[in-house]
Amino acid sequence: MTDNVFSLLDEHWIPVSYLDGHPAEISLREIFLDAPKIKELSGDIPQQKLPLMRFLLAIMYRAYCIDGADEEQMRELWEGIYSSGQFNEDALDYYFGEWADRFFLLGERPFFQVPGLQYVGSKPYSPVSEMIADVPKPDKYLFSMRDLRAADSLLPAEAARWLVFLQAYDTAGIKTPVEGNTHVNKGKVYAPKGMLGTGWLGGIGGLYAEGRNLFETLMLNWVLYDTKFDSERYRLFGNNQDIPVWEREDPPSTDLNDQNRFVGPVQAMTWQSRRVRLVPSEDNARIIGIMSCYGDVVAPYNTDVFEKMTAWRSSVTQQKKLGLPAPPHMPVVHDAGKALWRGLEPILCASDEGDSRPGLIRWLEEIRTEILESEKHVLDLVTIHAQGMTYGTQSSVFETGIDDTLSLNSVMFRHDYSGIASVLDVVKCTDGAVLALSQFVRNLRAASGDKGKSTETAEQVREWAYADLDGLFRDELAAFDETQDPIEYANAWKDEIHRRLLQMGWEYLDQSSVPVFGEHESGVVGVMGASRAQLLFQSKLNKELGFLEEKDASRPNKGGM
């Protein structure tokens, strides 16, 4: 029998930042007690935050579970805890006492692992660096200051964090078979066809809301019911069938398990996408290796009933590909090349065709309109935090991480707020206007007779434009509340965008080598010169953003043009 080593309940392993500014690593018991004094979770990389957050939320669902609670009871429970400003120590102590033996990193029933797991054949285990996302490797990398030699072994605290990350985000691709796996093909194991190959969070556009402290953050993300779905049929809270892996009577089998669907949010938040066992040193002081293979697999669609931390979209393409009777709901993943404000539509917009917003956003709307009284709206400004990983080469390697935040007034979570349409209109028009700027650059280069790198240069200017507008958008979104007239606010916002893009265009023109009266044939648009390029640019900006007053729109032209 293996001795129980490193209790996640009592050992320090979760990195946090306190409100007074000091960082610390604390235990699972401490994090709930100190939650009102903690600013936020931390981690070895930012993308560890969301898996750790979901792990804490799963504990809350279970520790406070009221079997069969109705919506009124759930509202009363949430408001009571929130008003107290702290978690109930007795409820958490009772829960942790009941399952204390399931929270050891090493032991007879190791946390998030399969006891006794072994690789098939002579390979003893994989390097522990296989579970670390930011270890520099030839074809599996993120930007990192980590020395590869320093990843030969990990302290238990660090290994625990990476274990939670691995179950959430692990790469797909070929896996080494473990004993008991019945899906071996020529000595290798692949993800089942049609199922998500990465960890669950790797296939969605993860979002969570941030409050003024960790207590508020956890409460905001603790979605007890969803107004879109029948709360009795699709129960989020008070479902005793929806249990985390540590509450199961038996640990997961060594075999791959095609369950296809979640039974509730707790299972989604603690999904065991991998069969894992950590290998300790002889004295159990460090983790020196890992065994990992595919575990529970799930289809990457129609899981919006229980997954509340991503937006969704209907996909006719996937309907045809999968042979389904109706378009499936697919998670909207983040685009690493775009700021969060450029992808607001699926997050905030409930269309006539249905509400595909994240369930979290509907819950924030419910908190604002049904649970908290108006004078208790301390949540006027809420930060939405987007996190995720991007993958390359058939999702077998990490490419980069996504970590972006955006502060919004909580009125933006109301499905019927007219200001949302104004915000989305500004974003859409800005995309068109930035495209006009990049086309202006192409036209100027065509006018000079230089077409060699026009696309590359235009893309650089496009990135420059979005970077310049980024701060403006964040400020304007944070200040957009019910006191503003949506149309007037949006028009003033567009005017400022218009002025900035014009200025960028004139600056590029001043620095370019385009002759004043030079003209060259440019293909489908005919003969192009500097004057024509300017006229086309201004016309397109006027179309996208509206007309500016003459004093704002006029700019001195190069060479007195």
QUIKAUR-V557023 format. One record per pair of residues at least 12 apart in sequence whose C-alpha atoms are under 10 Angstrom apart, sorted by the first residue. I is the first residue (numbers start at 1). J is the second residue. If there is no record, write none. Layout:
((I;J) (I;J))
//
This chain:
((1;107) (1;108) (2;106) (2;107) (2;108) (2;109) (2;110) (2;115) (3;104) (3;106) (3;107) (3;108) (3;109) (3;284) (4;101) (4;102) (4;103) (4;104) (4;105) (4;106) (4;107) (4;108) (4;109) (4;110) (5;103) (5;104) (5;105) (5;106) (5;107) (5;108) (5;110) (5;156) (5;284) (5;285) (6;103) (6;104) (6;105) (6;106) (6;107) (6;110) (6;156) (6;157) (6;160) (6;284) (6;285) (7;27) (7;28) (7;100) (7;101) (7;102) (7;103) (7;104) (7;105) (7;106) (7;107) (7;110) (7;111) (7;156) (7;157) (8;26) (8;27) (8;28) (8;29) (8;100) (8;102) (8;103) (8;104) (8;105) (8;111) (8;156) (8;157) (8;160) (9;26) (9;27) (9;28) (9;29) (9;30) (9;31) (9;96) (9;97) (9;100) (9;101) (9;102) (9;103) (9;104) (10;26) (10;27) (10;28) (10;29) (10;30) (10;100) (10;103) (10;104) (11;25) (11;26) (11;27) (11;28) (11;29) (11;30) (11;104) (11;156) (11;157) (12;24) (12;25) (12;26) (12;27) (12;28) (12;29) (12;30) (12;31) (12;156) (12;157) (13;25) (13;26) (13;27) (13;28) (13;43) (13;155) (13;156) (13;157) (13;158) (13;159) (13;160) (13;161) (14;26) (14;27) (14;28) (14;30) (14;31) (14;41) (14;42) (14;43) (14;49) (14;52) (14;157) (14;158) (14;160) (14;161) (15;27) (15;31) (15;40) (15;41) (15;42) (15;43) (15;44) (15;49) (15;157) (15;158) (15;161) (16;31) (16;35) (16;38) (16;39) (16;40) (16;41) (16;42) (16;43) (16;49) (16;214) (17;37) (17;38) (17;39) (17;40) (17;41) (17;42) (17;213) (17;214) (18;34) (18;35) (18;36) (18;37) (18;38) (18;39) (18;40) (18;41) (18;213) (18;214) (19;36) (19;37) (19;38) (19;39) (19;40) (19;212) (19;213) (19;214) (20;37) (20;38) (20;39) (21;38) (21;39) (22;38) (22;39) (23;38) (23;39) (23;40) (23;41) (23;42) (24;38) (24;41) (24;42) (25;41) (25;42) (25;43) (25;157) (26;157) (27;157) (28;56) (28;96) (28;103) (29;89) (29;92) (29;93) (29;96) (31;56) (31;214) (31;215) (32;56) (32;60) (32;86) (32;87) (32;88) (32;89) (32;92) (32;214) (32;215) (32;218) (33;86) (33;87) (33;88) (33;89) (33;92) (33;215) (34;86) (34;87) (34;213) (34;214) (34;215) (35;85) (35;86) (35;87) (35;213) (35;214) (35;215) (35;216) (35;217) (35;218) (36;85) (36;86) (36;87) (36;212) (36;213) (36;214) (36;215) (36;216) (36;217) (37;86) (37;212) (37;213) (37;214) (37;215) (38;212) (38;213) (38;214) (38;215) (39;210) (39;211) (39;212) (39;213) (39;214) (39;215) (39;216) (39;217) (40;53) (40;210) (40;211) (40;212) (40;213) (40;214) (40;215) (40;217) (41;53) (41;213) (41;214) (43;158) (43;161) (43;162) (44;132) (44;133) (44;134) (44;158) (44;161) (44;162) (45;132) (45;133) (45;134) (45;144) (45;162) (45;165) (45;401) (45;403) (46;387) (46;388) (46;401) (46;402) (46;403) (46;404) (47;133) (47;165) (47;169) (47;386) (47;387) (47;388) (47;389) (47;401) (47;402) (47;403) (48;161) (48;162) (48;163) (48;164) (48;165) (48;166) (48;168) (48;169) (48;387) (48;388) (49;161) (49;164) (49;165) (49;387) (49;403) (50;164) (50;165) (50;168) (50;201) (50;206) (50;207) (50;208) (50;269) (50;309) (50;385) (50;386) (50;387) (50;388) (51;161) (51;162) (51;163) (51;164) (51;165) (51;166) (51;167) (51;168) (51;169) (51;201) (51;206) (51;269) (51;270) (51;387) (52;161) (52;164) (52;165) (52;168) (52;269) (52;270) (53;208) (53;214) (53;217) (53;218) (53;221) (53;269) (54;164) (54;168) (54;208) (54;218) (54;221) (54;222) (54;265) (54;266) (54;268) (54;269) (54;270) (54;309) (55;164) (55;244) (55;266) (55;269) (55;270) (55;271) (56;218) (56;222) (56;269) (56;270) (57;218) (57;219) (57;221) (57;222) (57;223) (57;265) (57;266) (57;269) (57;270) (58;222) (58;242) (58;243) (58;244) (58;265) (58;266) (58;267) (58;268) (58;269) (58;270) (59;92) (59;95) (59;96) (59;243) (59;244) (59;266) (59;269) (59;270) (60;87) (60;91) (60;92) (60;95) (60;218) (60;219) (60;222) (60;237) (60;266) (61;222) (61;223) (61;224) (61;236) (61;237) (61;238) (61;239) (61;242) (61;243) (61;244) (61;265) (61;266) (62;91) (62;92) (62;95) (62;237) (62;238) (62;239) (62;240) (62;242) (62;243) (62;244) (62;247) (62;266) (63;88) (63;90) (63;91) (63;92) (63;93) (63;94) (63;95) (63;96) (64;77) (64;87) (64;88) (64;91) (64;92) (64;95) (64;237) (64;238) (65;91) (65;237) (65;238) (65;239) (65;240) (66;237) (66;238) (66;239) (66;240) (67;237) (67;238) (67;239) (67;240) (68;232) (68;235) (68;237) (68;238) (68;239) (68;240) (69;224) (69;231) (69;232) (69;235) (69;237) (69;238) (69;239) (70;224) (70;225) (70;231) (70;232) (70;235) (70;237) (70;238) (71;224) (71;225) (71;226) (71;227) (71;231) (71;232) (71;237) (72;371) (74;223) (74;224) (74;225) (74;237) (74;238) (74;371) (75;224) (75;225) (75;366) (75;367) (75;370) (75;371) (75;372) (76;371) (77;224) (78;219) (78;220) (78;222) (78;223) (78;224) (78;367) (78;371) (78;372) (79;219) (79;367) (79;371) (79;372) (81;215) (81;219) (82;215) (82;216) (82;219) (82;220) (82;372) (83;372) (83;376) (85;215) (85;216) (85;219) (86;215) (86;216) (86;219) (87;215) (87;219) (98;247) (99;246) (99;247) (100;246) (101;246) (102;245) (102;246) (102;247) (102;248) (103;246) (104;160) (105;156) (105;157) (105;159) (105;160) (105;163) (105;277) (105;278) (106;156) (106;277) (106;278) (106;279) (106;280) (106;284) (106;287) (109;246) (109;250) (109;251) (110;246) (110;251) (110;276) (110;277) (110;278) (111;160) (111;163) (111;164) (111;245) (111;246) (111;251) (111;276) (111;277) (111;278) (112;160) (112;163) (112;164) (112;167) (112;244) (112;245) (112;246) (112;251) (112;252) (112;270) (112;271) (112;272) (112;274) (112;275) (112;276) (112;277) (112;278) (113;163) (113;167) (113;245) (113;246) (113;251) (113;252) (113;254) (113;272) (113;274) (113;275) (113;276) (113;277) (113;278) (113;291) (113;292) (114;250) (114;251) (114;252) (114;253) (114;254) (114;274) (114;275) (114;276) (114;277) (114;278) (114;291) (114;292) (115;251) (115;252) (115;253) (115;254) (115;275) (115;276) (115;277) (115;278) (116;179) (116;254) (116;276) (116;277) (117;178) (117;179) (117;180) (117;253) (117;254) (117;275) (117;276) (117;277) (117;278) (117;290) (117;291) (117;292) (117;293) (118;177) (118;178) (118;179) (118;180) (118;254) (118;276) (118;277) (118;290) (118;291) (118;292) (119;176) (119;177) (119;178) (119;179) (119;180) (119;181) (119;291) (119;292) (119;293) (120;176) (120;177) (120;178) (120;179) (120;180) (120;181) (120;187) (121;176) (121;177) (121;178) (121;179) (121;187) (123;176) (123;291) (124;279) (124;289) (124;290) (124;291) (125;176) (125;277) (125;278) (125;279) (125;288) (125;289) (125;290) (125;291) (125;292) (126;176) (126;278) (126;279) (126;288) (126;289) (126;290) (126;291) (126;292) (127;151) (127;152) (127;153) (127;279) (127;287) (127;288) (127;289) (127;290) (127;291) (128;151) (128;152) (128;153) (128;154) (128;159) (128;162) (128;278) (128;279) (128;280) (128;287) (128;288) (128;289) (128;290) (128;291) (129;148) (129;149) (129;150) (129;151) (129;152) (129;153) (129;154) (129;159) (129;162) (129;288) (129;289) (129;290) (130;151) (130;162) (130;166) (130;170) (130;289) (130;290) (130;291) (130;292) (131;151) (131;159) (131;162) (131;163) (131;164) (131;165) (131;166) (131;167) (131;169) (131;170) (131;171) (131;289) (131;290) (131;291) (131;292) (132;151) (132;158) (132;159) (132;161) (132;162) (132;163) (132;165) (132;166) (132;170) (133;162) (133;165) (133;166) (133;169) (133;170) (133;171) (133;389) (133;397) (133;398) (133;399) (133;400) (133;401) (134;146) (134;148) (134;398) (134;399) (134;400) (134;401) (135;147) (135;148) (135;149) (135;150) (135;151) (136;148) (139;392) (139;393) (139;396) (139;397) (139;398) (139;399) (140;171) (140;391) (140;392) (140;393) (140;396) (140;397) (140;398) (140;399) (140;400) (141;397) (141;398) (141;399) (141;400) (142;397) (142;398) (142;399) (142;400) (142;401) (143;399) (143;400) (143;401) (151;288) (152;286) (152;287) (152;288) (152;289) (153;279) (153;280) (153;281) (153;285) (153;286) (153;287) (153;288) (153;289) (154;280) (154;281) (154;285) (154;286) (154;287) (154;288) (154;289) (155;280) (155;284) (155;285) (155;286) (155;287) (155;288) (156;278) (156;280) (156;284) (156;285) (156;286) (156;287) (156;288) (157;286) (157;287) (158;286) (158;287) (159;278) (159;286) (159;287) (159;288) (159;290) (160;278) (160;287) (163;274) (163;276) (163;277) (163;278) (163;290) (164;270) (164;271) (164;272) (165;199) (165;201) (166;198) (166;199) (166;201) (166;272) (166;273) (166;274) (166;276) (166;292) (167;198) (167;199) (167;200) (167;201) (167;202) (167;269) (167;270) (167;271) (167;272) (167;273) (167;274) (167;275) (167;276) (167;292) (167;294) (167;295) (167;296) (168;198) (168;199) (168;200) (168;201) (168;202) (168;203) (168;268) (168;269) (168;270) (168;271) (168;272) (168;273) (168;274) (168;388) (169;197) (169;198) (169;199) (169;200) (169;201) (169;202) (169;203) (169;273) (169;388) (169;389) (169;390) (169;391) (169;398) (170;197) (170;198) (170;199) (170;200) (170;201) (170;202) (170;273) (170;274) (170;292) (170;294) (170;389) (170;391) (170;395) (170;396) (170;397) (170;398) (171;197) (171;198) (171;199) (171;202) (171;389) (171;390) (171;391) (171;392) (171;394) (171;395) (171;396) (171;397) (171;398) (172;190) (172;191) (172;196) (172;197) (172;198) (172;199) (172;202) (172;293) (172;294) (172;391) (172;392) (172;393) (172;394) (172;395) (172;396) (172;397) (172;398) (173;188) (173;189) (173;190) (173;191) (173;197) (173;198) (173;294) (173;393) (173;394) (173;395) (173;396) (173;397) (174;187) (174;188) (174;189) (174;190) (174;191) (174;197) (174;293) (174;294) (174;396) (175;187) (175;188) (175;189) (175;190) (175;191) (175;291) (175;292) (175;293) (175;294) (176;188) (176;189) (176;190) (176;291) (176;292) (176;293) (176;294) (177;189) (177;190) (177;254) (177;255) (177;291) (177;292) (177;293) (177;294) (178;254) (178;255) (178;256) (178;275) (178;276) (178;291) (178;292) (178;293) (178;294) (179;254) (179;255) (180;253) (180;254) (180;255) (180;256) (181;253) (181;254) (181;255) (181;256) (181;257) (181;275) (181;293) (181;294) (181;295) (182;254) (182;255) (182;256) (183;255) (183;256) (183;294) (188;293) (189;256) (189;293) (189;294) (190;293) (190;294) (191;256) (191;293) (191;294) (191;295) (191;297) (192;256) (192;257) (192;258) (192;294) (192;297) (192;298) (192;299) (193;299) (194;297) (194;298) (194;299) (194;300) (194;321) (194;322) (195;258) (195;260) (195;297) (195;298) (195;299) (195;300) (195;301) (196;260) (196;273) (196;296) (196;297) (196;298) (196;299) (196;300) (196;301) (197;273) (197;294) (197;297) (197;298) (197;299) (197;300) (197;394) (197;395) (197;396) (198;273) (198;274) (198;294) (198;297) (198;391) (198;394) (198;395) (198;396) (198;397) (199;271) (199;272) (199;273) (199;274) (199;294) (199;295) (199;296) (199;297) (199;298) (200;268) (200;269) (200;270) (200;271) (200;272) (200;273) (200;296) (200;297) (200;298) (200;299) (200;300) (201;268) (201;269) (201;271) (201;309) (201;310) (201;333) (201;387) (201;388) (201;389) (202;333) (202;387) (202;388) (202;389) (202;390) (202;391) (202;395) (202;398) (203;300) (203;301) (203;310) (203;330) (203;331) (203;332) (203;333) (203;334) (203;388) (203;389) (203;390) (203;391) (204;300) (204;301) (204;307) (204;309) (204;310) (204;311) (204;312) (204;330) (204;331) (204;332) (204;333) (204;334) (204;387) (204;388) (204;389) (205;309) (205;310) (205;311) (205;312) (205;331) (205;332) (205;333) (205;334) (205;335) (205;358) (205;386) (205;387) (205;388) (205;389) (205;402) (206;307) (206;308) (206;309) (206;310) (206;311) (206;331) (206;332) (206;333) (206;334) (206;358) (206;385) (206;386) (206;387) (206;388) (206;389) (206;402) (206;403) (207;221) (207;308) (207;309) (207;310) (207;311) (207;334) (207;347) (207;358) (207;360) (207;361) (207;384) (207;385) (207;386) (207;387) (207;388) (207;403) (207;404) (207;405) (208;220) (208;221) (208;308) (208;309) (208;310) (208;358) (208;360) (208;361) (208;383) (208;384) (208;385) (208;386) (208;387) (208;405) (209;221) (209;309) (209;360) (209;361) (209;364) (209;382) (209;383) (209;384) (209;385) (209;386) (209;405) (209;406) (209;407) (210;379) (210;381) (210;382) (210;383) (210;384) (210;385) (210;405) (210;406) (210;407) (211;378) (211;379) (211;381) (211;382) (211;383) (211;384) (212;378) (212;379) (212;381) (212;382) (212;383) (216;379) (217;382) (217;383) (220;360) (220;361) (220;363) (220;364) (220;367) (220;379) (220;382) (221;308) (221;309) (221;359) (221;360) (221;361) (221;363) (221;364) (222;236) (222;237) (222;265) (222;308) (222;360) (222;363) (222;364) (223;236) (223;237) (223;265) (223;306) (223;308) (223;309) (223;359) (223;360) (223;361) (223;362) (223;363) (223;364) (223;366) (223;367) (224;236) (224;237) (224;238) (224;265) (224;360) (224;363) (225;237) (225;306) (225;359) (225;360) (225;362) (225;363) (225;366) (226;305) (226;306) (226;308) (226;359) (226;360) (226;361) (226;362) (226;363) (226;366) (227;359) (227;362) (227;363) (227;365) (227;366) (228;305) (228;354) (228;355) (228;356) (228;359) (228;362) (229;304) (229;305) (229;306) (229;359) (230;305) (234;263) (234;264) (234;305) (234;306) (235;263) (235;264) (235;265) (235;305) (235;306) (236;263) (236;264) (236;265) (236;266) (236;305) (236;306) (236;307) (236;308) (237;264) (237;265) (237;266) (239;263) (239;264) (239;265) (239;266) (240;264) (241;263) (241;264) (241;266) (241;267) (242;262) (242;263) (242;264) (242;265) (242;266) (242;267) (242;268) (243;263) (243;264) (243;265) (243;266) (243;267) (243;268) (243;270) (244;264) (244;265) (244;266) (244;267) (244;268) (244;269) (244;270) (244;271) (244;272) (245;266) (245;267) (245;270) (245;271) (245;272) (246;270) (252;272) (252;274) (252;275) (252;295) (252;296) (253;275) (253;295) (253;296) (254;274) (254;275) (254;276) (254;293) (254;294) (254;295) (255;274) (255;275) (255;293) (255;294) (255;295) (255;296) (256;273) (256;274) (256;275) (256;293) (256;294) (256;295) (256;296) (256;297) (257;272) (257;273) (257;274) (257;294) (257;295) (257;296) (257;297) (257;298) (258;295) (258;296) (258;297) (258;298) (258;299) (259;296) (259;297) (259;298) (259;299) (260;296) (260;297) (260;298) (260;299) (260;300) (260;301) (260;303) (261;297) (261;298) (261;299) (261;300) (261;301) (261;302) (261;303) (261;305) (261;306) (262;298) (262;299) (262;303) (262;304) (262;305) (262;306) (262;307) (263;303) (263;305) (263;306) (264;303) (264;305) (264;306) (264;307) (265;304) (265;305) (265;306) (265;307) (265;308) (266;306) (266;307) (267;306) (267;307) (268;298) (268;303) (268;306) (268;307) (268;308) (269;306) (269;307) (269;309) (271;295) (271;296) (271;297) (271;298) (272;294) (272;295) (272;296) (272;297) (273;292) (273;293) (273;294) (273;295) (273;296) (273;297) (273;298) (274;291) (274;292) (274;293) (274;294) (274;295) (274;296) (274;297) (275;291) (275;292) (275;293) (275;294) (275;295) (275;296) (276;290) (276;291) (276;292) (276;293) (276;294) (276;295) (277;289) (277;290) (277;291) (277;292) (277;293) (278;290) (278;291) (278;292) (279;291) (299;330) (300;328) (300;329) (300;330) (300;331) (301;313) (301;314) (301;315) (301;318) (301;327) (301;328) (301;329) (301;330) (301;331) (302;314) (302;327) (302;328) (302;329) (302;330) (302;331) (303;328) (303;329) (303;330) (303;331) (304;329) (304;330) (304;331) (304;356) (304;357) (304;358) (304;359) (305;359) (306;359) (307;331) (307;358) (307;359) (307;360) (308;357) (308;358) (308;359) (308;360) (308;361) (308;362) (308;363) (309;331) (309;357) (309;358) (309;359) (309;360) (309;361) (309;386) (310;330) (310;331) (310;332) (310;333) (310;334) (310;346) (310;347) (310;356) (310;357) (310;358) (310;359) (310;360) (310;361) (310;386) (311;329) (311;330) (311;331) (311;332) (311;333) (311;334) (311;344) (311;345) (311;346) (311;347) (311;348) (311;349) (311;355) (311;356) (311;357) (311;358) (311;359) (311;360) (311;361) (312;328) (312;329) (312;330) (312;331) (312;332) (312;333) (312;346) (312;347) (312;355) (312;356) (312;357) (312;358) (312;359) (313;327) (313;328) (313;329) (313;330) (313;331) (313;332) (313;346) (313;354) (313;355) (313;356) (313;357) (314;326) (314;327) (314;328) (314;329) (314;330) (314;331) (314;332) (314;353) (314;354) (314;356) (315;327) (315;328) (315;329) (315;330) (315;331) (316;328) (316;329) (318;330) (329;356) (330;356) (331;356) (331;358) (332;346) (332;347) (332;356) (332;357) (332;358) (333;387) (333;388) (333;389) (333;390) (334;386) (334;387) (334;388) (334;389) (334;390) (334;402) (334;403) (335;388) (335;389) (335;390) (335;402) (336;387) (336;388) (336;389) (336;390) (336;399) (336;400) (336;401) (336;402) (336;403) (336;404) (337;402) (337;463) (338;402) (338;404) (338;463) (338;466) (339;386) (339;402) (339;403) (339;404) (339;405) (339;406) (339;466) (339;467) (339;470) (340;384) (340;385) (340;386) (340;402) (340;403) (340;404) (340;405) (340;406) (340;470) (340;474) (341;404) (341;405) (341;406) (341;407) (341;423) (341;424) (341;427) (341;470) (341;473) (341;474) (341;477) (342;424) (342;426) (342;427) (342;428) (342;430) (342;431) (342;466) (342;470) (342;473) (343;424) (343;427) (344;357) (344;406) (344;420) (344;423) (344;424) (344;427) (345;357) (345;420) (345;421) (345;423) (345;424) (345;425) (345;427) (345;428) (346;358) (347;359) (347;360) (347;361) (347;384) (347;413) (348;361) (348;362) (348;412) (348;413) (348;414) (348;415) (348;417) (348;420) (348;421) (348;423) (348;424) (349;412) (349;413) (349;414) (349;415) (349;416) (349;417) (349;420) (349;421) (349;424) (350;362) (350;413) (350;414) (350;415) (350;416) (350;420) (351;415) (351;416) (355;415) (357;413) (357;415) (360;413) (361;384) (361;410) (361;412) (361;413) (361;414) (361;415) (362;413) (362;414) (362;415) (363;413) (364;379) (364;382) (364;410) (364;411) (364;412) (364;413) (364;414) (365;410) (365;411) (365;412) (365;413) (365;414) (365;415) (366;413) (366;414) (367;379) (367;410) (368;380) (368;410) (368;411) (368;413) (368;414) (369;411) (369;414) (377;410) (378;410) (379;408) (379;409) (379;410) (379;411) (380;407) (380;408) (380;409) (380;410) (380;411) (380;412) (380;478) (380;481) (381;407) (381;408) (381;409) (381;410) (381;411) (381;412) (381;478) (381;479) (381;481) (382;406) (382;407) (382;408) (382;409) (382;410) (382;411) (382;412) (382;413) (382;478) (383;405) (383;406) (383;407) (383;408) (383;409) (383;410) (383;478) (384;404) (384;405) (384;406) (384;407) (384;408) (385;403) (385;404) (385;405) (385;406) (385;407) (386;402) (386;403) (386;404) (386;405) (386;406) (387;401) (387;402) (387;403) (387;404) (387;405) (388;400) (388;401) (388;402) (388;403) (388;404) (389;401) (389;402) (389;403) (390;402) (405;474) (406;473) (406;474) (406;475) (406;477) (406;478) (407;474) (407;475) (407;476) (407;477) (407;478) (407;479) (408;474) (408;475) (408;476) (408;477) (408;478) (408;479) (408;480) (408;481) (409;477) (409;478) (409;479) (409;480) (409;481) (409;482) (410;478) (410;480) (410;481) (410;482) (411;480) (411;481) (411;482) (412;477) (412;480) (412;481) (412;482) (417;482) (417;486) (418;482) (418;485) (418;486) (418;487) (419;480) (419;481) (419;482) (419;484) (419;485) (419;486) (419;487) (419;489) (419;490) (420;480) (420;486) (421;486) (421;487) (421;490) (422;485) (422;486) (422;487) (422;488) (422;489) (422;490) (422;491) (423;473) (423;476) (423;477) (423;480) (423;486) (423;487) (423;489) (423;490) (423;493) (424;490) (425;490) (425;494) (425;544) (425;545) (426;473) (426;490) (426;491) (426;493) (426;494) (426;497) (426;544) (426;545) (427;473) (427;494) (428;544) (428;545) (429;494) (429;497) (429;541) (429;543) (429;544) (429;545) (429;546) (430;466) (430;469) (430;494) (430;497) (430;498) (430;501) (430;541) (430;544) (430;545) (431;462) (431;466) (431;544) (432;540) (432;541) (432;543) (432;544) (432;545) (433;465) (433;497) (433;498) (433;501) (433;502) (433;537) (433;538) (433;540) (433;541) (433;542) (433;543) (433;544) (433;545) (434;461) (434;462) (434;463) (434;464) (434;465) (434;466) (434;469) (434;497) (434;498) (434;501) (434;540) (434;541) (434;544) (435;458) (435;459) (435;461) (435;462) (435;465) (435;537) (435;540) (435;541) (436;462) (436;501) (436;505) (436;536) (436;537) (436;538) (436;539) (436;540) (436;541) (436;544) (437;458) (437;459) (437;461) (437;462) (437;465) (437;501) (437;502) (437;504) (437;505) (437;508) (437;536) (437;537) (437;538) (437;540) (437;541) (438;454) (438;455) (438;456) (438;457) (438;458) (438;459) (438;460) (438;461) (438;462) (438;463) (438;465) (438;505) (438;537) (439;454) (439;455) (439;458) (439;459) (439;461) (439;462) (439;533) (439;536) (439;537) (439;540) (440;458) (440;505) (440;508) (440;509) (440;530) (440;532) (440;533) (440;534) (440;535) (440;536) (440;537) (440;538) (440;540) (441;454) (441;455) (441;457) (441;458) (441;459) (441;461) (441;462) (441;505) (441;508) (441;509) (441;512) (441;533) (441;534) (441;537) (442;454) (442;455) (442;456) (442;457) (442;458) (442;459) (442;522) (442;533) (443;458) (443;520) (443;522) (443;525) (443;527) (443;528) (443;529) (443;530) (443;532) (443;533) (443;534) (443;536) (443;537) (444;508) (444;509) (444;512) (444;513) (444;514) (444;515) (444;519) (444;520) (444;528) (444;529) (444;530) (444;531) (444;532) (444;533) (444;534) (445;457) (445;458) (445;509) (445;512) (445;513) (445;514) (445;520) (445;522) (445;528) (445;529) (445;530) (445;533) (446;514) (446;519) (446;520) (446;521) (446;522) (446;523) (446;527) (446;528) (446;529) (446;530) (446;533) (447;513) (447;514) (447;515) (447;516) (447;517) (447;518) (447;519) (447;520) (447;521) (447;522) (447;527) (447;528) (447;529) (447;530) (447;531) (447;532) (447;533) (448;512) (448;513) (448;514) (448;515) (448;516) (448;517) (448;518) (448;519) (448;520) (448;521) (448;528) (448;529) (448;530) (449;514) (449;518) (449;519) (449;520) (449;521) (449;522) (449;528) (449;529) (450;513) (450;514) (450;520) (451;522) (461;504) (461;505) (461;508) (464;504) (465;497) (465;500) (465;501) (465;504) (465;505) (466;501) (468;497) (468;500) (468;501) (468;504) (469;496) (469;497) (469;500) (469;501) (472;493) (472;496) (472;497) (473;493) (473;497) (476;489) (476;490) (476;493) (490;545) (491;545) (491;546) (492;545) (493;545) (494;544) (494;545) (494;546) (494;547) (494;548) (495;542) (495;545) (495;546) (495;547) (495;548) (495;549) (495;552) (495;553) (496;545) (496;548) (496;552) (497;541) (497;545) (498;538) (498;541) (498;542) (498;544) (498;545) (498;546) (498;547) (498;548) (498;552) (498;553) (499;541) (499;548) (499;552) (499;553) (499;554) (501;537) (501;538) (501;541) (502;534) (502;537) (502;538) (502;541) (502;552) (502;553) (502;554) (502;555) (503;553) (503;555) (505;534) (505;537) (505;538) (506;534) (506;555) (506;556) (506;557) (506;558) (507;558) (509;530) (509;534) (509;557) (509;558) (510;556) (510;557) (510;558) (510;559) (511;558) (512;558) (514;529) (514;530) (514;558) (515;529) (515;530) (515;558) (515;559) (516;529) (516;530) (516;531) (516;557) (516;558) (516;559) (516;560) (516;561) (517;529) (517;530) (517;531) (517;559) (517;561) (518;530) (518;531) (519;531) (519;532) (530;557) (530;558) (530;561) (531;557) (531;558) (531;561) (534;557) (538;553) (538;554))
//
